[in-house]
Amino acid sequence: MKNNYPTKKLSAYIFEHKFTYIFAILSMIISVSLDLIAPQLTKHIIDDVIVGGQTDKLMYLLGGILIVGIGRCIFQYLKEYAFDVAGIRITAKMRRHLFDHIQSLSADFFERTNTGELMARIKDDIDRIGDALTFVGMLIIEVIIHTSIVLFFMFNLDARLALLPTAFMIIAATIAITMERKLDSVYEAISEENAILNTVAEENLAGVRTVKAFAREKFEIGKFLSHNKKYYELNMRQSKIFVTYYPYLSFITKLLPLLILLFGGVLVMKKDLTLGSLGAFVEYSMNIVWPMEMLGWLTNSFSSAVASNRKLSKIYKETPTIVEKEEPTILEQVNGGIEFSNVSFSKTDAETSAKVDILNDVSFRVEEGKTIGIMGATGAGKSSIIHLLQRFYDVTNGSIRIDGVNIENMSLKQLRGSISLVMQDVFLFSDTINENVKLGKREHLDTAAVKLASFEAQASNFIERMDNQYETVIGERGVGLSGGQKQRISIARALAKRNPILVLDDSTSALDMETEQMIQQTLSELEHTTKIIIAHRVSSVINADEIIVLENGTIAERGTHETLLKKGGLYYTTYAAQYKGGE
């Protein structure tokens, strides 16, 4: 799966919507300019009408104030709407691109990354960036424009008096920058702890039955509360920094108008400034107050967005370890012949960074339509064979071929689309049974195909007893169904695809012997489907054309059911334990 999102910076998203942002900023400039023309009109009302007695100008000046108010409302609306449209579109696109990028990563990434952390990145962090692209970003730009225009008008009225708010703005900016730097590291820690908190909550909610079965509620509550306490403490740290610096900003905003009135009054008494100019100056000083007050809150929100963007950048730096060739081999038709040639596979332990050997020199061949059974103790490497076949990982040594073509040269879509997999850990989505069975080939499967596959998987009998039958919505991960029912729906999902390769990874462990035999009969009738059956039960592989027994990642025994029994080795020991243990 190819994508260019990791190289796409936030500035690139903004540039894509440059015209919307330009329109928004132009509307903002007009809105702010109109707002700041009002004190000029107030100046003329005081100097010309009240002091000068030119009452004929009053109606025009009041009309001007009305027009300014209406114009400001219109452009204020256009500004906010344009910012929201651009920001929401970028946020939606970023969330989609991040999700696409995560989906493109290989299995090893998900082994070392918690689900809760990814949920925090996709939801919380993108939301914070979205805030920075909408109202927070809008207000930051507005503060800059507003302050610039206010200062222009102030210097135009009286340069001496304008030095006072300029000095106050520099002091306020210094306080805001200091606060932002202190908040930066705190937001980094808050983002990390938020991800951990999400992970703990997600694990507990997903495994609530296990928690209750082992009476671990008290322990899990304690674990959650410990992380919740850390999250609380970090937020308190953030709050303490904010409340330490914000009063200074608040004090500056309250002091400025008083000083303007004091020093301006002296200038009026000396006849160096008109009363109307002082009135306008006081009004401007009140106008410059809110940007100073906003600096603390804006700095707070902006720091949060910056920290979130860094988190996303770390994920975007991750690249898939499994990639297909630029020009992969596309088979006209996949028949299903499988060959493992001297396959060895090692993984790096995430904690110790040591190489761990999983498989060593494994070779076998399965012809089209034949069945191979794979047995072995837990940890022998059975599931790793399937992961390698699907290229979730690449082999360390050796090769795997399908119809004579090395799978590393094949298209991942064709490779994985040719294999129907029934996993050991059944995963069903919170959707209808119909949609769960269609998964992967929704456009190609009709209701008849779903019903046939369900019948073959021995699932139709319990499905059709439900009130809504195939349109029954099952809970998350199949909540509400028994283990056997979930396995049968999963088998139906695999059978419905009619793919040339069918893999069953210990997929009948929750079924009774009679149901398993009926499914085995169905499998035997799939003449053109190559079948790989991984199992702990001898009954699951008894009819396979070849059975291999893995031990410590190597093939310890191989042969048919009868020949392996005659050897009296590992397979015979398993058979004896399952069939003669009660004798």
C-alpha positions in Angstrom: 0.0 0.0 0.0 1.6 3.2 -1.1 0.9 6.6 0.3 2.7 10.0 0.5 1.2 11.2 3.7 4.3 10.8 5.9 6.0 13.6 3.9 3.0 15.9 4.1 3.4 18.6 6.6 0.7 20.6 8.2 1.6 23.6 6.0 0.8 21.6 3.0 -2.7 21.0 4.1 -3.1 24.7 4.8 -1.7 25.6 1.4 -4.3 23.3 -0.3 -7.0 25.6 1.3 -5.0 28.8 0.8 -7.8 30.6 -1.1 -10.3 29.9 1.7 -7.8 31.2 4.3 -7.0 34.2 2.2 -10.7 35.0 1.9 -11.1 34.5 5.7 -8.1 36.8 6.5 -9.4 39.5 4.1 -12.8 39.3 5.8 -11.1 39.5 9.2 -9.1 42.6 8.1 -12.2 44.4 6.9 -14.1 43.4 10.0 -11.4 44.6 12.4 -10.8 47.8 10.3 -14.5 48.6 10.5 -14.5 47.9 14.3 -11.6 50.3 14.8 -13.1 53.0 12.6 -15.8 53.5 15.3 -13.5 55.3 17.8 -12.6 57.8 15.0 -16.3 58.5 14.6 -16.6 58.9 18.4 -13.7 61.4 18.2 -15.6 63.5 15.7 -18.8 63.3 17.8 -16.9 64.7 20.8 -14.8 67.3 19.0 -17.1 68.5 16.3 -20.6 67.9 17.7 -20.3 68.2 21.5 -17.4 70.6 21.8 -17.7 72.3 18.4 -21.5 72.5 18.3 -21.7 71.2 14.7 -25.0 69.3 15.3 -25.7 68.9 11.6 -22.9 66.3 11.5 -24.5 64.1 14.2 -26.9 62.2 12.0 -24.1 61.4 9.5 -21.8 60.2 12.3 -24.5 58.1 13.9 -25.3 56.6 10.5 -21.6 55.9 10.1 -21.6 54.0 13.4 -24.6 52.0 12.2 -23.0 51.1 8.9 -19.8 50.1 10.6 -21.8 47.8 13.0 -23.7 46.1 10.1 -20.5 45.7 8.0 -18.6 44.3 10.9 -21.4 41.7 11.6 -21.4 40.6 7.9 -17.6 40.2 7.6 -17.3 38.7 11.1 -19.7 36.0 10.0 -17.8 35.4 6.7 -14.5 35.3 8.5 -15.6 32.7 11.1 -17.5 30.6 8.5 -14.5 30.5 6.2 -12.1 29.5 9.0 -14.4 26.8 10.2 -14.9 25.3 6.7 -11.1 25.2 6.0 -10.2 23.9 9.4 -12.9 21.2 9.5 -12.0 20.0 6.0 -8.3 19.8 6.9 -9.0 18.0 10.1 -11.2 15.4 8.3 -8.5 14.9 5.7 -5.7 14.7 8.3 -7.7 12.1 10.2 -8.3 10.1 7.1 -4.7 10.3 6.0 -3.4 9.3 9.5 -5.8 6.3 9.5 -4.7 5.3 6.0 -1.0 5.6 7.1 -1.6 3.5 10.2 -3.4 0.9 8.1 -0.4 0.7 5.7 2.0 -0.1 8.5 3.1 -3.7 9.0 2.2 -6.1 11.8 5.4 -5.4 13.8 4.3 -1.8 14.4 1.0 -2.9 16.0 2.9 -5.4 18.2 4.8 -2.5 19.9 2.1 0.2 19.8 -0.9 0.2 22.1 -4.4 0.6 20.7 -5.2 3.3 23.2 -2.3 5.3 22.0 -3.4 5.1 18.4 -7.0 6.1 19.4 -5.6 9.1 21.2 -3.6 10.2 18.1 -6.5 9.7 15.7 -9.1 11.5 17.9 -7.7 13.7 20.6 -4.5 14.9 18.9 -6.2 15.7 15.6 -9.0 17.5 17.5 -6.4 19.7 19.1 -4.7 20.5 15.8 -8.2 21.1 14.4 -8.8 23.7 17.1 -5.6 25.4 16.1 -6.7 25.5 12.5 -10.1 26.9 13.3 -11.0 29.3 16.2 -7.6 29.2 18.0 -5.7 30.0 14.8 -8.3 32.5 13.7 -8.0 34.3 17.1 -4.2 34.3 16.9 -4.3 35.9 13.5 -7.0 38.3 14.6 -4.9 39.3 17.7 -2.0 40.2 15.4 -4.1 42.1 12.9 -6.2 43.8 15.5 -3.1 44.9 17.5 -1.4 46.2 14.4 -4.4 48.3 13.3 -5.0 49.6 16.9 -1.4 50.6 17.2 -1.5 52.3 13.8 -4.5 54.4 14.8 -2.9 55.2 18.2 0.3 56.4 16.7 -1.7 58.4 14.2 -3.6 60.1 17.1 -0.5 60.7 19.3 2.8 59.0 19.1 3.8 59.9 22.6 0.8 58.3 24.2 1.0 55.3 21.8 4.4 54.3 23.3 2.6 53.2 26.5 0.4 50.5 25.0 3.3 49.4 22.8 5.5 48.9 25.9 2.6 47.0 27.6 2.2 44.7 24.5 5.9 43.8 24.6 5.7 42.9 28.3 2.5 40.9 27.7 4.2 39.1 24.7 7.3 38.2 26.9 5.0 36.8 29.6 3.1 34.7 27.0 6.2 33.3 25.4 7.6 32.3 28.8 4.4 30.6 29.7 4.3 28.8 26.3 7.8 27.4 26.8 6.9 26.1 30.3 3.6 24.6 29.0 5.2 22.9 26.0 6.9 20.1 28.0 3.7 19.7 30.2 1.5 19.1 27.1 4.0 16.5 25.8 3.6 14.6 29.1 -0.2 15.1 29.1 -0.5 13.7 25.6 1.6 10.6 26.6 -0.4 10.0 29.7 -3.7 10.5 27.8 -2.6 7.7 25.5 -1.8 5.3 28.4 -5.1 6.1 30.1 -6.9 5.3 26.9 -5.1 2.0 26.6 -5.9 1.0 30.2 -9.5 1.8 29.7 -9.8 0.1 26.3 -8.1 -3.1 27.6 -10.4 -3.3 30.6 -13.6 -2.7 28.7 -12.6 -5.1 26.0 -11.6 -7.8 28.5 -14.3 -7.1 31.1 -15.4 -10.7 31.2 -11.8 -11.8 32.0 -11.5 -9.1 34.7 -14.8 -10.3 36.3 -13.9 -14.0 35.9 -10.7 -13.5 37.9 -12.2 -11.1 40.4 -9.7 -8.4 39.3 -12.0 -5.5 39.5 -10.3 -4.0 42.5 -6.8 -4.4 41.0 -7.9 -2.9 37.6 -9.7 0.0 39.3 -6.5 0.7 41.2 -4.4 0.6 38.0 -6.8 2.9 36.2 -6.8 5.3 39.2 -3.0 5.4 39.3 -2.9 6.6 35.7 -5.9 8.9 36.3 -4.0 10.4 39.2 -0.9 11.0 37.0 -3.2 12.6 34.3 -4.8 14.8 37.1 -1.4 15.8 38.4 -0.1 16.8 34.9 -3.3 18.8 34.3 -2.8 20.5 37.7 0.8 21.4 36.7 -0.6 22.9 33.5 -3.2 24.8 35.5 -0.6 26.1 38.0 1.6 27.4 35.2 -1.4 29.1 33.6 -2.6 30.7 36.9 0.9 31.8 37.8 1.3 33.9 34.6 -2.2 34.8 33.7 -2.8 37.3 36.6 0.1 39.4 35.2 -1.6 39.6 31.9 -4.9 40.5 33.5 -3.2 43.2 35.7 -1.7 44.8 32.6 -5.0 44.9 30.8 -6.7 46.6 33.8 -3.8 49.1 34.3 -3.4 50.3 30.7 -6.7 52.2 30.3 -6.2 53.9 33.6 -2.7 55.1 32.6 -4.0 56.2 29.2 -6.7 58.2 30.9 -4.1 59.7 33.4 -1.4 60.7 30.9 -3.9 61.6 28.2 -5.8 63.8 30.6 -2.5 65.7 31.3 -2.0 66.2 27.6 -5.6 67.5 27.2 -5.1 70.0 30.0 -1.9 71.2 28.3 -3.9 71.6 25.1 -1.6 69.0 23.4 -4.5 66.6 22.7 -8.1 67.2 22.0 -10.8 65.7 24.2 -12.2 63.7 21.3 -8.7 62.2 20.6 -8.5 61.2 24.3 -11.9 59.6 24.0 -10.8 57.7 20.9 -7.5 56.7 22.6 -9.3 55.4 25.7 -11.6 53.4 23.4 -8.6 52.0 21.5 -6.9 51.1 24.8 -10.0 49.1 25.7 -9.8 47.5 22.3 -6.2 46.5 22.8 -7.0 44.9 26.1 -8.7 41.8 24.9 -5.8 40.6 22.7 -3.6 40.8 25.8 -6.2 38.8 27.8 -6.4 36.3 25.0 -2.6 35.7 24.8 -2.6 33.4 27.8 -5.5 31.2 26.7 -4.3 31.2 23.0 -0.7 30.3 24.1 -2.2 27.4 26.2 -4.2 26.0 23.3 -1.5 26.6 20.7 1.1 24.7 22.8 -1.3 21.8 23.1 -1.7 21.7 19.3 2.1 21.9 18.7 2.6 18.9 21.1 -0.1 16.9 19.3 1.5 17.6 15.9 4.8 16.3 17.2 3.0 13.1 18.3 1.6 12.6 14.8 5.0 13.3 13.2 6.4 10.3 15.1 3.7 8.0 13.7 4.3 9.4 10.2 8.0 8.6 10.5 7.0 4.9 10.9 7.3 3.1 7.5 5.9 -0.3 6.6 8.5 -3.1 6.8 6.5 -5.1 4.3 6.4 -3.4 0.9 5.5 -4.8 -2.5 7.6 -4.4 -5.6 7.1 -1.3 -7.8 5.9 -3.6 -10.5 4.7 -6.8 -8.8 3.8 -10.0 -10.5 0.1 -10.3 -11.2 -1.1 -13.8 -11.8 -3.9 -14.3 -14.2 -5.4 -16.8 -11.8 -4.2 -18.1 -8.5 -4.7 -21.8 -8.3 -3.4 -22.3 -4.8 -0.2 -24.4 -5.0 2.0 -23.5 -2.0 5.6 -24.2 -1.4 7.8 -23.4 1.6 11.5 -23.9 0.8 14.0 -23.9 3.7 12.1 -21.2 5.5 13.6 -19.7 8.6 12.1 -16.8 10.6 13.4 -14.7 13.5 11.9 -11.7 15.3 13.5 -9.1 17.5 12.1 -9.1 21.0 10.6 -5.6 21.8 11.9 -5.6 25.4 15.4 -7.2 25.1 16.1 -6.3 21.5 17.4 -9.9 21.1 16.8 -12.1 18.1 14.3 -14.9 18.8 14.2 -17.8 16.4 10.6 -18.8 15.5 11.0 -21.2 12.6 14.1 -23.0 11.3 14.5 -24.6 7.9 10.8 -25.5 7.3 10.0 -27.0 3.9 6.7 -28.4 2.6 4.6 -28.4 -0.5 0.8 -28.4 -0.9 -0.6 -29.0 -4.4 -3.8 -27.2 -5.6 -6.9 -28.7 -3.9 -4.9 -30.7 -1.4 -4.9 -30.4 2.4 -2.0 -30.0 4.9 -2.5 -30.3 8.6 -0.1 -28.5 11.0 0.2 -29.6 14.6 2.5 -28.8 17.5 2.6 -27.5 21.0 1.9 -23.9 21.8 4.8 -21.7 20.7 6.0 -24.3 18.2 5.6 -21.8 15.3 2.3 -22.9 13.7 0.6 -19.5 13.4 3.9 -18.0 12.2 3.6 -20.1 9.1 0.3 -18.4 8.3 1.7 -14.9 9.1 4.5 -15.6 6.7 2.2 -16.9 4.0 0.2 -13.7 4.1 3.3 -11.6 4.3 2.5 -10.0 7.6 6.3 -10.7 8.0 9.0 -11.6 5.6 11.1 -14.7 6.0 14.6 -14.4 7.4 15.9 -17.1 5.1 14.4 -19.3 2.4 11.3 -18.6 0.2 7.6 -19.1 0.0 5.9 -19.5 -3.4 2.4 -19.6 -4.6 1.9 -21.3 -8.0 5.7 -21.0 -8.4 5.9 -17.3 -7.8 7.8 -15.9 -4.8 5.2 -14.1 -2.7 7.6 -11.2 -2.2 7.2 -10.5 -5.9 3.4 -10.7 -5.8 0.9 -7.9 -5.2 -0.1 -7.8 -1.6 -3.7 -7.3 -2.7 -3.7 -10.4 -4.9 -1.8 -12.4 -2.3 -4.0 -11.7 0.7 -7.1 -11.5 -1.5 -6.5 -15.1 -2.5 -6.4 -16.5 1.1 -9.5 -17.0 3.2 -8.4 -17.0 6.9 -10.3 -18.2 9.9 -8.3 -16.9 12.8 -7.8 -18.5 16.2 -8.8 -15.2 17.9 -12.2 -14.7 16.2 -12.9 -11.0 15.5 -16.5 -10.0 14.6 -17.4 -6.4 13.9 -20.3 -4.6 15.6 -22.6 -5.0 12.5 -25.1 -7.4 11.1 -24.3 -11.1 10.6 -24.8 -10.5 6.9 -22.1 -7.8 6.8 -19.7 -9.8 8.9 -19.9 -12.8 6.5 -19.5 -10.5 3.4 -16.4 -8.8 4.9 -13.8 -8.3 2.3 -16.0 -9.0 -0.7 -19.1 -7.0 0.1 -19.7 -5.9 -3.5 -19.4 -9.5 -4.9 -21.5 -11.5 -2.4 -25.3 -11.6 -2.4 -27.7 -12.9 0.3 -27.8 -16.4 -1.3 -24.0 -16.7 -1.1 -24.1 -15.7 2.6 -26.8 -18.2 3.4 -25.0 -21.0 1.5 -21.7 -20.3 3.4 -23.6 -20.2 6.7 -25.2 -23.5 5.9 -21.8 -25.1 5.1 -20.3 -23.7 8.3 -23.2 -25.2 10.3 -24.2 -21.6 11.4 -27.6 -21.3 9.6 -29.5 -23.3 12.2 -28.8 -20.8 15.0 -28.8 -17.7 12.8 -32.3 -18.4 11.4 -33.7 -18.9 14.9 -32.9 -15.2 15.7 -35.6 -12.6 15.3 -33.8 -10.7 12.5 -31.9 -13.7 11.2 -29.0 -12.5 9.0 -29.8 -8.9 9.7 -29.2 -9.4 13.4 -26.7 -6.9 14.7 -24.1 -8.6 16.9 -22.2 -6.7 19.6 -18.6 -5.6 19.5 -16.3 -8.6 19.0 -19.4 -10.8 18.8 -20.6 -10.0 22.3 -23.8 -12.0 22.9 -22.7 -15.1 20.9 -21.1 -18.2 22.3 -17.5 -19.1 21.3 -18.8 -21.8 19.0 -21.3 -19.5 17.3 -18.6 -16.9 16.7 -16.3 -19.6 15.2 -19.0 -20.8 12.8 -19.7 -17.2 11.6 -16.0 -16.8 11.1 -15.8 -20.0 9.1 -18.8 -18.9 7.0 -17.0 -15.6 6.3 -14.0 -17.6 4.9 -16.1 -20.1 2.9 -18.2 -17.3 1.3 -15.2 -15.9 -0.4 -14.5 -19.1 -2.4 -10.8 -18.1 -2.5 -8.2 -20.7 -3.8 -6.5 -21.0 -0.4 -8.3 -21.6 2.8 -6.5 -21.4 6.2 -8.1 -22.5 9.4 -6.0 -21.6 12.5 -7.4 -23.7 15.3 -10.8 -22.6 14.2 -12.9 -25.4 15.5 -11.7 -25.6 19.1 -15.0 -24.3 20.5 -17.1 -26.8 18.5 -18.5 -30.1 19.5 -17.2 -33.2 17.7 -20.4 -33.7 15.6 -20.4 -30.1 14.3 -16.6 -30.3 13.6 -17.1 -33.5 11.6 -19.9 -31.9 9.5 -17.6 -28.9 8.7 -14.8 -31.4 7.9 -17.1 -33.0 5.4 -17.8 -29.6 3.8 -14.0 -28.9 3.5 -13.4 -32.3 1.8 -15.9 -31.3 -0.9 -13.9 -28.1 -1.8 -11.9 -29.9 -4.5 -10.1 -26.9 -6.0 -9.4 -25.1 -2.7 -6.0 -25.6 -1.1 -6.4 -26.0 2.7 -4.0 -25.4 5.6 -5.5 -26.6 8.9 -3.7 -25.7 12.1 -5.0 -27.6 15.0 -4.4 -29.1 18.4 -7.1 -31.7 17.8 -6.1 -34.8 15.8 -9.7 -34.9 14.6 -9.2 -31.7 12.7 -6.3 -33.0 10.6 -7.0 -36.7 10.4 -8.1 -36.6 6.8 -5.3 -34.2 5.6 -3.1 -35.4 2.6 -0.1 -34.6 4.7 0.4 -33.7 8.4 3.5 -32.0 9.8 4.3 -31.8 13.4 6.3 -28.8 14.6 8.6 -28.8 17.6 10.7 -25.7 18.6 10.2 -24.2 15.1 11.3 -27.2 13.1 9.5 -30.1 11.4 9.8 -33.0 13.8 7.5 -35.4 12.0 5.6 -35.5 8.7 3.3 -38.0 6.9 -0.3 -39.1 6.8 -2.4 -39.9 9.8 -1.7 -43.7 9.5 2.1 -43.3 8.9 2.5 -41.0 11.8 0.6 -43.3 14.2 3.0 -46.1 13.1 6.0 -44.0 14.0 4.9 -43.7 17.6 6.3 -40.2 18.0 4.9 -36.9 19.0 1.8 -37.3 16.8 1.0 -40.7 18.3 1.5 -39.3 21.8 -1.1 -36.5 21.1 -3.5 -39.0 19.5 -3.2 -41.3 22.5 -3.8 -38.5 24.9 -6.9 -37.4 23.1 -8.4 -40.8 22.2 -7.1 -43.2 24.8 -6.7 -41.0 27.8 -10.0 -42.2 29.3 -9.3 -45.9 28.8 
